[in-house]
């Protein structure tokens, strides 16, 4: 868990959407930000909302699994 101060700092990161999200104006997407040792994920529609933080190694495992499942 993170506290409010830590979460507020996460919102100041450099967030980006997947290139697969398209440019149709649809905002149903997640945004990702990288920091040393972690990847942070948030809902693009609720940018001041909750942030899921995952250790970099765990994120790499998730991406590898997603690629195999596609």
CHARMM-style PDB file with segment names, atoms N, HN, CA, C and O in Angstrom:
ATOM      1  N   UNK     1       0.836  -1.180   0.000  1.00  0.00      PROA
ATOM      2  CA  UNK     1       0.000   0.000   0.000  1.00  0.00      PROA
ATOM      3  C   UNK     1       0.884   1.248   0.000  1.00  0.00      PROA
ATOM      4  O   UNK     1       1.996   1.248   0.528  1.00  0.00      PROA
ATOM      5  N   UNK     2       0.363   2.290  -0.598  1.00  0.00      PROA
ATOM      6  HN  UNK     2      -0.540   2.290  -1.027  1.00  0.00      PROA
ATOM      7  CA  UNK     2       1.059   3.567  -0.559  1.00  0.00      PROA
ATOM      8  C   UNK     2       0.202   4.569   0.201  1.00  0.00      PROA
ATOM      9  O   UNK     2      -1.021   4.446   0.256  1.00  0.00      PROA
ATOM     10  N   UNK     3       0.864   5.560   0.783  1.00  0.00      PROA
ATOM     11  HN  UNK     3       1.858   5.659   0.738  1.00  0.00      PROA
ATOM     12  CA  UNK     3       0.086   6.572   1.484  1.00  0.00      PROA
ATOM     13  C   UNK     3      -0.283   7.703   0.518  1.00  0.00      PROA
ATOM     14  O   UNK     3       0.153   7.701  -0.634  1.00  0.00      PROA
ATOM     15  N   UNK     4      -1.086   8.671   0.985  1.00  0.00      PROA
ATOM     16  HN  UNK     4      -1.439   8.673   1.921  1.00  0.00      PROA
ATOM     17  CA  UNK     4      -1.572   9.744   0.107  1.00  0.00      PROA
ATOM     18  C   UNK     4      -0.430  10.556  -0.487  1.00  0.00      PROA
ATOM     19  O   UNK     4      -0.486  10.924  -1.660  1.00  0.00      PROA
ATOM     20  N   UNK     5       0.600  10.843   0.294  1.00  0.00      PROA
ATOM     21  HN  UNK     5       0.645  10.545   1.248  1.00  0.00      PROA
ATOM     22  CA  UNK     5       1.719  11.647  -0.191  1.00  0.00      PROA
ATOM     23  C   UNK     5       2.456  10.912  -1.307  1.00  0.00      PROA
ATOM     24  O   UNK     5       2.803  11.518  -2.320  1.00  0.00      PROA
ATOM     25  N   UNK     6       2.697   9.623  -1.133  1.00  0.00      PROA
ATOM     26  HN  UNK     6       2.416   9.131  -0.310  1.00  0.00      PROA
ATOM     27  CA  UNK     6       3.362   8.838  -2.173  1.00  0.00      PROA
ATOM     28  C   UNK     6       2.506   8.779  -3.426  1.00  0.00      PROA
ATOM     29  O   UNK     6       3.026   8.905  -4.535  1.00  0.00      PROA
ATOM     30  N   UNK     7       1.200   8.589  -3.270  1.00  0.00      PROA
ATOM     31  HN  UNK     7       0.777   8.486  -2.369  1.00  0.00      PROA
ATOM     32  CA  UNK     7       0.295   8.527  -4.413  1.00  0.00      PROA
ATOM     33  C   UNK     7       0.283   9.853  -5.155  1.00  0.00      PROA
ATOM     34  O   UNK     7       0.276   9.861  -6.386  1.00  0.00      PROA
ATOM     35  N   UNK     8       0.280  10.969  -4.444  1.00  0.00      PROA
ATOM     36  HN  UNK     8       0.286  10.962  -3.444  1.00  0.00      PROA
ATOM     37  CA  UNK     8       0.296  12.285  -5.090  1.00  0.00      PROA
ATOM     38  C   UNK     8       1.553  12.441  -5.940  1.00  0.00      PROA
ATOM     39  O   UNK     8       1.490  13.008  -7.031  1.00  0.00      PROA
ATOM     40  N   UNK     9       2.685  11.951  -5.462  1.00  0.00      PROA
ATOM     41  HN  UNK     9       2.736  11.491  -4.576  1.00  0.00      PROA
ATOM     42  CA  UNK     9       3.925  12.019  -6.232  1.00  0.00      PROA
ATOM     43  C   UNK     9       3.866  11.169  -7.492  1.00  0.00      PROA
ATOM     44  O   UNK     9       4.470  11.525  -8.504  1.00  0.00      PROA
ATOM     45  N   UNK    10       3.154  10.063  -7.446  1.00  0.00      PROA
ATOM     46  HN  UNK    10       2.664   9.774  -6.624  1.00  0.00      PROA
ATOM     47  CA  UNK    10       3.029   9.197  -8.618  1.00  0.00      PROA
ATOM     48  C   UNK    10       2.269   9.882  -9.745  1.00  0.00      PROA
ATOM     49  O   UNK    10       2.530   9.606 -10.916  1.00  0.00      PROA
ATOM     50  N   UNK    11       1.333  10.769  -9.417  1.00  0.00      PROA
ATOM     51  HN  UNK    11       1.121  10.993  -8.465  1.00  0.00      PROA
ATOM     52  CA  UNK    11       0.550  11.441 -10.446  1.00  0.00      PROA
ATOM     53  C   UNK    11       1.398  12.423 -11.247  1.00  0.00      PROA
ATOM     54  O   UNK    11       1.003  12.821 -12.343  1.00  0.00      PROA
ATOM     55  N   UNK    12       2.551  12.818 -10.725  1.00  0.00      PROA
ATOM     56  HN  UNK    12       2.872  12.494  -9.835  1.00  0.00      PROA
ATOM     57  CA  UNK    12       3.431  13.761 -11.412  1.00  0.00      PROA
ATOM     58  C   UNK    12       4.378  13.065 -12.392  1.00  0.00      PROA
ATOM     59  O   UNK    12       5.164  13.737 -13.059  1.00  0.00      PROA
ATOM     60  N   UNK    13       4.321  11.757 -12.491  1.00  0.00      PROA
ATOM     61  HN  UNK    13       3.682  11.211 -11.949  1.00  0.00      PROA
ATOM     62  CA  UNK    13       5.199  11.014 -13.391  1.00  0.00      PROA
ATOM     63  C   UNK    13       4.847  11.271 -14.848  1.00  0.00      PROA
ATOM     64  O   UNK    13       3.822  11.881 -15.151  1.00  0.00      PROA
ATOM     65  N   UNK    14       5.695  10.806 -15.734  1.00  0.00      PROA
ATOM     66  HN  UNK    14       6.527  10.311 -15.488  1.00  0.00      PROA
ATOM     67  CA  UNK    14       5.455  10.910 -17.173  1.00  0.00      PROA
ATOM     68  C   UNK    14       4.656   9.688 -17.618  1.00  0.00      PROA
ATOM     69  O   UNK    14       5.217   8.608 -17.805  1.00  0.00      PROA
ATOM     70  N   UNK    15       3.350   9.858 -17.785  1.00  0.00      PROA
ATOM     71  HN  UNK    15       2.894  10.735 -17.632  1.00  0.00      PROA
ATOM     72  CA  UNK    15       2.433   8.768 -18.119  1.00  0.00      PROA
ATOM     73  C   UNK    15       2.243   8.677 -19.622  1.00  0.00      PROA
ATOM     74  O   UNK    15       2.285   9.692 -20.319  1.00  0.00      PROA
ATOM     75  N   UNK    16       2.034   7.458 -20.130  1.00  0.00      PROA
ATOM     76  HN  UNK    16       2.000   6.634 -19.565  1.00  0.00      PROA
ATOM     77  CA  UNK    16       1.748   7.281 -21.555  1.00  0.00      PROA
ATOM     78  C   UNK    16       0.750   6.152 -21.749  1.00  0.00      PROA
ATOM     79  O   UNK    16       0.631   5.249 -20.921  1.00  0.00      PROA
ATOM     80  N   UNK    17       0.033   6.229 -22.873  1.00  0.00      PROA
ATOM     81  HN  UNK    17       0.131   6.963 -23.546  1.00  0.00      PROA
ATOM     82  CA  UNK    17      -0.927   5.190 -23.250  1.00  0.00      PROA
ATOM     83  C   UNK    17      -0.279   4.269 -24.274  1.00  0.00      PROA
ATOM     84  O   UNK    17       0.685   4.646 -24.940  1.00  0.00      PROA
ATOM     85  N   UNK    18      -0.804   3.089 -24.391  1.00  0.00      PROA
ATOM     86  HN  UNK    18      -1.587   2.783 -23.850  1.00  0.00      PROA
ATOM     87  CA  UNK    18      -0.355   2.143 -25.392  1.00  0.00      PROA
ATOM     88  C   UNK    18      -0.616   2.687 -26.787  1.00  0.00      PROA
ATOM     89  O   UNK    18      -1.597   3.395 -27.011  1.00  0.00      PROA
ATOM     90  N   UNK    19       0.261   2.356 -27.717  1.00  0.00      PROA
ATOM     91  HN  UNK    19       1.058   1.781 -27.535  1.00  0.00      PROA
ATOM     92  CA  UNK    19       0.032   2.742 -29.115  1.00  0.00      PROA
ATOM     93  C   UNK    19      -1.190   2.026 -29.673  1.00  0.00      PROA
ATOM     94  O   UNK    19      -1.726   2.435 -30.703  1.00  0.00      PROA
ATOM     95  N   UNK    20      -1.636   0.971 -29.012  1.00  0.00      PROA
ATOM     96  HN  UNK    20      -1.201   0.639 -28.175  1.00  0.00      PROA
ATOM     97  CA  UNK    20      -2.826   0.235 -29.443  1.00  0.00      PROA
ATOM     98  C   UNK    20      -4.129   0.928 -29.037  1.00  0.00      PROA
ATOM     99  O   UNK    20      -5.207   0.510 -29.459  1.00  0.00      PROA
ATOM    100  N   UNK    21      -4.040   1.977 -28.227  1.00  0.00      PROA
ATOM    101  HN  UNK    21      -3.164   2.317 -27.884  1.00  0.00      PROA
ATOM    102  CA  UNK    21      -5.261   2.628 -27.763  1.00  0.00      PROA
ATOM    103  C   UNK    21      -5.921   3.462 -28.850  1.00  0.00      PROA
ATOM    104  O   UNK    21      -7.081   3.848 -28.704  1.00  0.00      PROA
ATOM    105  N   UNK    22      -5.217   3.749 -29.930  1.00  0.00      PROA
ATOM    106  HN  UNK    22      -4.275   3.436 -30.050  1.00  0.00      PROA
ATOM    107  CA  UNK    22      -5.811   4.455 -31.059  1.00  0.00      PROA
ATOM    108  C   UNK    22      -5.973   5.934 -30.818  1.00  0.00      PROA
ATOM    109  O   UNK    22      -5.670   6.432 -29.734  1.00  0.00      PROA
ATOM    110  N   UNK    23      -6.445   6.629 -31.817  1.00  0.00      PROA
ATOM    111  HN  UNK    23      -6.691   6.224 -32.697  1.00  0.00      PROA
ATOM    112  CA  UNK    23      -6.611   8.073 -31.723  1.00  0.00      PROA
ATOM    113  C   UNK    23      -8.062   8.483 -31.939  1.00  0.00      PROA
ATOM    114  O   UNK    23      -8.331   9.626 -32.310  1.00  0.00      PROA
ATOM    115  N   UNK    24      -8.991   7.576 -31.714  1.00  0.00      PROA
ATOM    116  HN  UNK    24      -8.772   6.647 -31.413  1.00  0.00      PROA
ATOM    117  CA  UNK    24     -10.400   7.843 -31.970  1.00  0.00      PROA
ATOM    118  C   UNK    24     -11.040   8.706 -30.887  1.00  0.00      PROA
ATOM    119  O   UNK    24     -12.233   9.000 -30.958  1.00  0.00      PROA
ATOM    120  N   UNK    25     -10.274   9.108 -29.902  1.00  0.00      PROA
ATOM    121  HN  UNK    25      -9.305   8.870 -29.844  1.00  0.00      PROA
ATOM    122  CA  UNK    25     -10.824   9.907 -28.826  1.00  0.00      PROA
ATOM    123  C   UNK    25     -11.380   9.078 -27.687  1.00  0.00      PROA
ATOM    124  O   UNK    25     -11.747   9.620 -26.645  1.00  0.00      PROA
ATOM    125  N   UNK    26     -11.445   7.788 -27.871  1.00  0.00      PROA
ATOM    126  HN  UNK    26     -11.147   7.347 -28.718  1.00  0.00      PROA
ATOM    127  CA  UNK    26     -11.928   6.919 -26.790  1.00  0.00      PROA
ATOM    128  C   UNK    26     -10.927   6.956 -25.641  1.00  0.00      PROA
ATOM    129  O   UNK    26      -9.718   6.874 -25.856  1.00  0.00      PROA
ATOM    130  N   UNK    27     -11.432   7.078 -24.442  1.00  0.00      PROA
ATOM    131  HN  UNK    27     -12.415   7.145 -24.267  1.00  0.00      PROA
ATOM    132  CA  UNK    27     -10.530   7.183 -23.294  1.00  0.00      PROA
ATOM    133  C   UNK    27     -10.517   5.918 -22.450  1.00  0.00      PROA
ATOM    134  O   UNK    27     -10.028   5.937 -21.321  1.00  0.00      PROA
ATOM    135  N   UNK    28     -11.043   4.829 -22.974  1.00  0.00      PROA
ATOM    136  HN  UNK    28     -11.440   4.813 -23.891  1.00  0.00      PROA
ATOM    137  CA  UNK    28     -11.057   3.569 -22.235  1.00  0.00      PROA
ATOM    138  C   UNK    28      -9.710   2.877 -22.367  1.00  0.00      PROA
ATOM    139  O   UNK    28      -9.537   1.968 -23.179  1.00  0.00      PROA
ATOM    140  N   UNK    29      -8.785   3.311 -21.576  1.00  0.00      PROA
ATOM    141  HN  UNK    29      -8.925   4.049 -20.916  1.00  0.00      PROA
ATOM    142  CA  UNK    29      -7.428   2.793 -21.690  1.00  0.00      PROA
ATOM    143  C   UNK    29      -6.740   2.931 -20.336  1.00  0.00      PROA
ATOM    144  O   UNK    29      -7.212   3.648 -19.454  1.00  0.00      PROA
ATOM    145  N   UNK    30      -5.642   2.245 -20.191  1.00  0.00      PROA
ATOM    146  HN  UNK    30      -5.259   1.662 -20.907  1.00  0.00      PROA
ATOM    147  CA  UNK    30      -4.799   2.442 -19.024  1.00  0.00      PROA
ATOM    148  C   UNK    30      -3.583   3.246 -19.456  1.00  0.00      PROA
ATOM    149  O   UNK    30      -3.218   3.259 -20.632  1.00  0.00      PROA
ATOM    150  N   UNK    31      -2.966   3.908 -18.504  1.00  0.00      PROA
ATOM    151  HN  UNK    31      -3.262   3.897 -17.548  1.00  0.00      PROA
ATOM    152  CA  UNK    31      -1.727   4.628 -18.734  1.00  0.00      PROA
ATOM    153  C   UNK    31      -0.657   3.993 -17.865  1.00  0.00      PROA
ATOM    154  O   UNK    31      -0.948   3.448 -16.801  1.00  0.00      PROA
ATOM    155  N   UNK    32       0.584   4.070 -18.329  1.00  0.00      PROA
ATOM    156  HN  UNK    32       0.820   4.513 -19.194  1.00  0.00      PROA
ATOM    157  CA  UNK    32       1.706   3.446 -17.638  1.00  0.00      PROA
ATOM    158  C   UNK    32       2.812   4.473 -17.446  1.00  0.00      PROA
ATOM    159  O   UNK    32       3.033   5.328 -18.304  1.00  0.00      PROA
ATOM    160  N   UNK    33       3.499   4.386 -16.326  1.00  0.00      PROA
ATOM    161  HN  UNK    33       3.320   3.691 -15.629  1.00  0.00      PROA
ATOM    162  CA  UNK    33       4.677   5.216 -16.063  1.00  0.00      PROA
ATOM    163  C   UNK    33       5.755   4.313 -15.465  1.00  0.00      PROA
ATOM    164  O   UNK    33       5.461   3.429 -14.659  1.00  0.00      PROA
ATOM    165  N   UNK    34       6.994   4.543 -15.864  1.00  0.00      PROA
ATOM    166  HN  UNK    34       7.233   5.260 -16.518  1.00  0.00      PROA
ATOM    167  CA  UNK    34       8.119   3.745 -15.366  1.00  0.00      PROA
ATOM    168  C   UNK    34       8.940   4.560 -14.373  1.00  0.00      PROA
ATOM    169  O   UNK    34       9.173   5.751 -14.578  1.00  0.00      PROA
ATOM    170  N   UNK    35       9.373   3.913 -13.300  1.00  0.00      PROA
ATOM    171  HN  UNK    35       9.184   2.945 -13.133  1.00  0.00      PROA
ATOM    172  CA  UNK    35      10.350   4.482 -12.390  1.00  0.00      PROA
ATOM    173  C   UNK    35      11.404   3.408 -12.143  1.00  0.00      PROA
ATOM    174  O   UNK    35      11.250   2.269 -12.583  1.00  0.00      PROA
ATOM    175  N   UNK    36      12.453   3.764 -11.454  1.00  0.00      PROA
ATOM    176  HN  UNK    36      12.578   4.690 -11.097  1.00  0.00      PROA
ATOM    177  CA  UNK    36      13.491   2.786 -11.149  1.00  0.00      PROA
ATOM    178  C   UNK    36      12.888   1.684 -10.280  1.00  0.00      PROA
ATOM    179  O   UNK    36      12.447   1.938  -9.159  1.00  0.00      PROA
ATOM    180  N   UNK    37      12.873   0.478 -10.800  1.00  0.00      PROA
ATOM    181  HN  UNK    37      13.231   0.272 -11.710  1.00  0.00      PROA
ATOM    182  CA  UNK    37      12.408  -0.670 -10.037  1.00  0.00      PROA
ATOM    183  C   UNK    37      10.920  -0.940 -10.051  1.00  0.00      PROA
ATOM    184  O   UNK    37      10.474  -1.918  -9.451  1.00  0.00      PROA
ATOM    185  N   UNK    38      10.116  -0.086 -10.732  1.00  0.00      PROA
ATOM    186  HN  UNK    38      10.478   0.708 -11.220  1.00  0.00      PROA
ATOM    187  CA  UNK    38       8.668  -0.318 -10.711  1.00  0.00      PROA
ATOM    188  C   UNK    38       7.998   0.237 -11.964  1.00  0.00      PROA
ATOM    189  O   UNK    38       8.518   1.124 -12.640  1.00  0.00      PROA
ATOM    190  N   UNK    39       6.831  -0.317 -12.241  1.00  0.00      PROA
ATOM    191  HN  UNK    39       6.408  -1.038 -11.691  1.00  0.00      PROA
ATOM    192  CA  UNK    39       5.956   0.174 -13.308  1.00  0.00      PROA
ATOM    193  C   UNK    39       4.629   0.510 -12.635  1.00  0.00      PROA
ATOM    194  O   UNK    39       4.122  -0.263 -11.822  1.00  0.00      PROA
ATOM    195  N   UNK    40       4.074   1.669 -12.980  1.00  0.00      PROA
ATOM    196  HN  UNK    40       4.486   2.297 -13.640  1.00  0.00      PROA
ATOM    197  CA  UNK    40       2.848   2.151 -12.358  1.00  0.00      PROA
ATOM    198  C   UNK    40       1.758   2.208 -13.416  1.00  0.00      PROA
ATOM    199  O   UNK    40       2.010   2.621 -14.548  1.00  0.00      PROA
ATOM    200  N   UNK    41       0.540   1.794 -13.051  1.00  0.00      PROA
ATOM    201  HN  UNK    41       0.335   1.459 -12.131  1.00  0.00      PROA
ATOM    202  CA  UNK    41      -0.579   1.709 -13.989  1.00  0.00      PROA
ATOM    203  C   UNK    41      -1.768   2.444 -13.379  1.00  0.00      PROA
ATOM    204  O   UNK    41      -2.049   2.315 -12.188  1.00  0.00      PROA
ATOM    205  N   UNK    42      -2.468   3.226 -14.225  1.00  0.00      PROA
ATOM    206  HN  UNK    42      -2.240   3.331 -15.193  1.00  0.00      PROA
ATOM    207  CA  UNK    42      -3.671   3.915 -13.760  1.00  0.00      PROA
ATOM    208  C   UNK    42      -4.704   3.956 -14.873  1.00  0.00      PROA
ATOM    209  O   UNK    42      -4.381   3.737 -16.040  1.00  0.00      PROA
ATOM    210  N   UNK    43      -5.939   4.236 -14.510  1.00  0.00      PROA
ATOM    211  HN  UNK    43      -6.202   4.414 -13.562  1.00  0.00      PROA
ATOM    212  CA  UNK    43      -7.044   4.387 -15.447  1.00  0.00      PROA
ATOM    213  C   UNK    43      -6.935   5.760 -16.094  1.00  0.00      PROA
ATOM    214  O   UNK    43      -6.854   6.767 -15.390  1.00  0.00      PROA
ATOM    215  N   UNK    44      -6.931   5.819 -17.422  1.00  0.00      PROA
ATOM    216  HN  UNK    44      -6.997   5.001 -17.994  1.00  0.00      PROA
ATOM    217  CA  UNK    44      -6.778   7.102 -18.111  1.00  0.00      PROA
ATOM    218  C   UNK    44      -7.958   8.038 -17.865  1.00  0.00      PROA
ATOM    219  O   UNK    44      -7.820   9.251 -18.018  1.00  0.00      PROA
ATOM    220  N   UNK    45      -9.106   7.498 -17.488  1.00  0.00      PROA
ATOM    221  HN  UNK    45      -9.218   6.512 -17.364  1.00  0.00      PROA
ATOM    222  CA  UNK    45     -10.288   8.326 -17.231  1.00  0.00      PROA
ATOM    223  C   UNK    45     -10.278   8.920 -15.830  1.00  0.00      PROA
ATOM    224  O   UNK    45     -10.967   9.907 -15.574  1.00  0.00      PROA
ATOM    225  N   UNK    46      -9.510   8.335 -14.923  1.00  0.00      PROA
ATOM    226  HN  UNK    46      -8.950   7.533 -15.131  1.00  0.00      PROA
ATOM    227  CA  UNK    46      -9.470   8.785 -13.526  1.00  0.00      PROA
ATOM    228  C   UNK    46      -8.010   9.011 -13.146  1.00  0.00      PROA
ATOM    229  O   UNK    46      -7.451   8.270 -12.338  1.00  0.00      PROA
ATOM    230  N   UNK    47      -7.410  10.018 -13.721  1.00  0.00      PROA
ATOM    231  HN  UNK    47      -7.865  10.620 -14.378  1.00  0.00      PROA
ATOM    232  CA  UNK    47      -5.977  10.233 -13.568  1.00  0.00      PROA
ATOM    233  C   UNK    47      -5.549  10.554 -12.143  1.00  0.00      PROA
ATOM    234  O   UNK    47      -4.384  10.360 -11.796  1.00  0.00      PROA
ATOM    235  N   UNK    48      -6.447  11.031 -11.327  1.00  0.00      PROA
ATOM    236  HN  UNK    48      -7.394  11.188 -11.609  1.00  0.00      PROA
ATOM    237  CA  UNK    48      -6.125  11.305  -9.924  1.00  0.00      PROA
ATOM    238  C   UNK    48      -6.569  10.157  -9.027  1.00  0.00      PROA
ATOM    239  O   UNK    48      -6.542  10.280  -7.802  1.00  0.00      PROA
ATOM    240  N   UNK    49      -6.972   9.054  -9.620  1.00  0.00      PROA
ATOM    241  HN  UNK    49      -6.993   8.954 -10.615  1.00  0.00      PROA
ATOM    242  CA  UNK    49      -7.444   7.909  -8.864  1.00  0.00      PROA
ATOM    243  C   UNK    49      -6.307   7.002  -8.422  1.00  0.00      PROA
ATOM    244  O   UNK    49      -5.146   7.407  -8.357  1.00  0.00      PROA
ATOM    245  N   UNK    50      -6.667   5.794  -8.129  1.00  0.00      PROA
ATOM    246  HN  UNK    50      -7.610   5.466  -8.182  1.00  0.00      PROA
ATOM    247  CA  UNK    50      -5.717   4.800  -7.625  1.00  0.00      PROA
ATOM    248  C   UNK    50      -4.651   4.462  -8.663  1.00  0.00      PROA
ATOM    249  O   UNK    50      -4.894   4.503  -9.869  1.00  0.00      PROA
ATOM    250  N   UNK    51      -3.481   4.132  -8.167  1.00  0.00      PROA
ATOM    251  HN  UNK    51      -3.284   4.098  -7.187  1.00  0.00      PROA
ATOM    252  CA  UNK    51      -2.352   3.728  -9.005  1.00  0.00      PROA
ATOM    253  C   UNK    51      -1.898   2.350  -8.543  1.00  0.00      PROA
ATOM    254  O   UNK    51      -1.664   2.131  -7.354  1.00  0.00      PROA
ATOM    255  N   UNK    52      -1.777   1.428  -9.483  1.00  0.00      PROA
ATOM    256  HN  UNK    52      -1.968   1.606 -10.449  1.00  0.00      PROA
ATOM    257  CA  UNK    52      -1.253   0.099  -9.202  1.00  0.00      PROA
ATOM    258  C   UNK    52       0.241   0.131  -9.493  1.00  0.00      PROA
ATOM    259  O   UNK    52       0.639   0.448 -10.615  1.00  0.00      PROA
ATOM    260  N   UNK    53       1.071  -0.187  -8.515  1.00  0.00      PROA
ATOM    261  HN  UNK    53       0.748  -0.444  -7.605  1.00  0.00      PROA
ATOM    262  CA  UNK    53       2.520  -0.202  -8.692  1.00  0.00      PROA
ATOM    263  C   UNK    53       3.008  -1.645  -8.636  1.00  0.00      PROA
ATOM    264  O   UNK    53       2.705  -2.383  -7.699  1.00  0.00      PROA
ATOM    265  N   UNK    54       3.771  -2.033  -9.658  1.00  0.00      PROA
ATOM    266  HN  UNK    54       4.018  -1.433 -10.419  1.00  0.00      PROA
ATOM    267  CA  UNK    54       4.236  -3.403  -9.800  1.00  0.00      PROA
ATOM    268  C   UNK    54       5.757  -3.390  -9.930  1.00  0.00      PROA
ATOM    269  O   UNK    54       6.292  -2.585 -10.692  1.00  0.00      PROA
ATOM    270  N   UNK    55       6.471  -4.261  -9.205  1.00  0.00      PROA
ATOM    271  HN  UNK    55       6.036  -4.914  -8.586  1.00  0.00      PROA
ATOM    272  CA  UNK    55       7.916  -4.340  -9.390  1.00  0.00      PROA
ATOM    273  C   UNK    55       8.250  -4.637 -10.863  1.00  0.00      PROA
ATOM    274  O   UNK    55       7.517  -5.360 -11.538  1.00  0.00      PROA
ATOM    275  N   UNK    56       9.343  -4.079 -11.339  1.00  0.00      PROA
ATOM    276  HN  UNK    56       9.938  -3.492 -10.791  1.00  0.00      PROA
ATOM    277  CA  UNK    56       9.725  -4.230 -12.755  1.00  0.00      PROA
ATOM    278  C   UNK    56       9.777  -5.686 -13.195  1.00  0.00      PROA
ATOM    279  O   UNK    56       9.329  -6.012 -14.295  1.00  0.00      PROA
ATOM    280  N   UNK    57      10.311  -6.561 -12.361  1.00  0.00      PROA
ATOM    281  HN  UNK    57      10.675  -6.296 -11.468  1.00  0.00      PROA
ATOM    282  CA  UNK    57      10.401  -7.979 -12.719  1.00  0.00      PROA
ATOM    283  C   UNK    57       9.012  -8.592 -12.880  1.00  0.00      PROA
ATOM    284  O   UNK    57       8.792  -9.388 -13.793  1.00  0.00      PROA
ATOM    285  N   UNK    58       8.086  -8.235 -12.013  1.00  0.00      PROA
ATOM    286  HN  UNK    58       8.265  -7.589 -11.271  1.00  0.00      PROA
ATOM    287  CA  UNK    58       6.719  -8.727 -12.112  1.00  0.00      PROA
ATOM    288  C   UNK    58       6.037  -8.226 -13.376  1.00  0.00      PROA
ATOM    289  O   UNK    58       5.286  -8.966 -14.013  1.00  0.00      PROA
ATOM    290  N   UNK    59       6.291  -6.975 -13.743  1.00  0.00      PROA
ATOM    291  HN  UNK    59       6.901  -6.374 -13.225  1.00  0.00      PROA
ATOM    292  CA  UNK    59       5.719  -6.412 -14.970  1.00  0.00      PROA
ATOM    293  C   UNK    59       6.263  -7.150 -16.189  1.00  0.00      PROA
ATOM    294  O   UNK    59       5.516  -7.454 -17.119  1.00  0.00      PROA
ATOM    295  N   UNK    60       7.563  -7.437 -16.185  1.00  0.00      PROA
ATOM    296  HN  UNK    60       8.170  -7.189 -15.429  1.00  0.00      PROA
ATOM    297  CA  UNK    60       8.173  -8.163 -17.302  1.00  0.00      PROA
ATOM    298  C   UNK    60       7.539  -9.552 -17.438  1.00  0.00      PROA
ATOM    299  O   UNK    60       7.283 -10.010 -18.552  1.00  0.00      PROA
ATOM    300  N   UNK    61       7.288 -10.217 -16.316  1.00  0.00      PROA
ATOM    301  HN  UNK    61       7.496  -9.846 -15.412  1.00  0.00      PROA
ATOM    302  CA  UNK    61       6.624 -11.527 -16.349  1.00  0.00      PROA
ATOM    303  C   UNK    61       5.216 -11.409 -16.926  1.00  0.00      PROA
ATOM    304  O   UNK    61       4.799 -12.243 -17.729  1.00  0.00      PROA
ATOM    305  N   UNK    62       4.480 -10.367 -16.514  1.00  0.00      PROA
ATOM    306  HN  UNK    62       4.819  -9.689 -15.861  1.00  0.00      PROA
ATOM    307  CA  UNK    62       3.120 -10.146 -17.008  1.00  0.00      PROA
ATOM    308  C   UNK    62       3.120  -9.918 -18.515  1.00  0.00      PROA
ATOM    309  O   UNK    62       2.308 -10.505 -19.230  1.00  0.00      PROA
ATOM    310  N   UNK    63       4.025  -9.069 -19.004  1.00  0.00      PROA
ATOM    311  HN  UNK    63       4.684  -8.592 -18.423  1.00  0.00      PROA
ATOM    312  CA  UNK    63       4.082  -8.780 -20.444  1.00  0.00      PROA
ATOM    313  C   UNK    63       4.435 -10.035 -21.232  1.00  0.00      PROA
ATOM    314  O   UNK    63       3.846 -10.292 -22.282  1.00  0.00      PROA
ATOM    315  N   UNK    64       5.388 -10.816 -20.736  1.00  0.00      PROA
ATOM    316  HN  UNK    64       5.866 -10.607 -19.883  1.00  0.00      PROA
ATOM    317  CA  UNK    64       5.755 -12.062 -21.417  1.00  0.00      PROA
ATOM    318  C   UNK    64       4.557 -13.011 -21.475  1.00  0.00      PROA
ATOM    319  O   UNK    64       4.327 -13.643 -22.506  1.00  0.00      PROA
ATOM    320  N   UNK    65       3.796 -13.120 -20.393  1.00  0.00      PROA
ATOM    321  HN  UNK    65       3.983 -12.607 -19.556  1.00  0.00      PROA
ATOM    322  CA  UNK    65       2.606 -13.969 -20.370  1.00  0.00      PROA
ATOM    323  C   UNK    65       1.553 -13.465 -21.354  1.00  0.00      PROA
ATOM    324  O   UNK    65       0.944 -14.253 -22.076  1.00  0.00      PROA
ATOM    325  N   UNK    66       1.341 -12.137 -21.379  1.00  0.00      PROA
ATOM    326  HN  UNK    66       1.836 -11.497 -20.792  1.00  0.00      PROA
ATOM    327  CA  UNK    66       0.343 -11.556 -22.267  1.00  0.00      PROA
ATOM    328  C   UNK    66       0.720 -11.791 -23.737  1.00  0.00      PROA
ATOM    329  O   UNK    66      -0.152 -12.044 -24.569  1.00  0.00      PROA
ATOM    330  N   UNK    67       1.989 -11.710 -24.047  1.00  0.00      PROA
ATOM    331  HN  UNK    67       2.698 -11.505 -23.371  1.00  0.00      PROA
ATOM    332  CA  UNK    67       2.443 -11.943 -25.420  1.00  0.00      PROA
ATOM    333  C   UNK    67       2.186 -13.376 -25.829  1.00  0.00      PROA
ATOM    334  O   UNK    67       1.803 -13.631 -26.970  1.00  0.00      PROA
ATOM    335  N   UNK    68       2.390 -14.317 -24.923  1.00  0.00      PROA
ATOM    336  HN  UNK    68       2.702 -14.109 -23.995  1.00  0.00      PROA
ATOM    337  CA  UNK    68       2.157 -15.729 -25.234  1.00  0.00      PROA
ATOM    338  C   UNK    68       0.675 -16.021 -25.397  1.00  0.00      PROA
ATOM    339  O   UNK    68       0.293 -16.892 -26.179  1.00  0.00      PROA
ATOM    340  N   UNK    69      -0.155 -15.301 -24.666  1.00  0.00      PROA
ATOM    341  HN  UNK    69       0.156 -14.593 -24.030  1.00  0.00      PROA
ATOM    342  CA  UNK    69      -1.599 -15.534 -24.695  1.00  0.00      PROA
ATOM    343  C   UNK    69      -2.289 -14.890 -25.891  1.00  0.00      PROA
ATOM    344  O   UNK    69      -3.421 -15.241 -26.222  1.00  0.00      PROA
ATOM    345  N   UNK    70      -1.615 -13.959 -26.530  1.00  0.00      PROA
ATOM    346  HN  UNK    70      -0.695 -13.674 -26.260  1.00  0.00      PROA
ATOM    347  CA  UNK    70      -2.243 -13.207 -27.639  1.00  0.00      PROA
ATOM    348  C   UNK    70      -2.363 -14.015 -28.890  1.00  0.00      PROA
ATOM    349  OT1 UNK    70      -2.867 -13.520 -29.898  1.00  0.00      PROA
TER     350      UNK     70
END
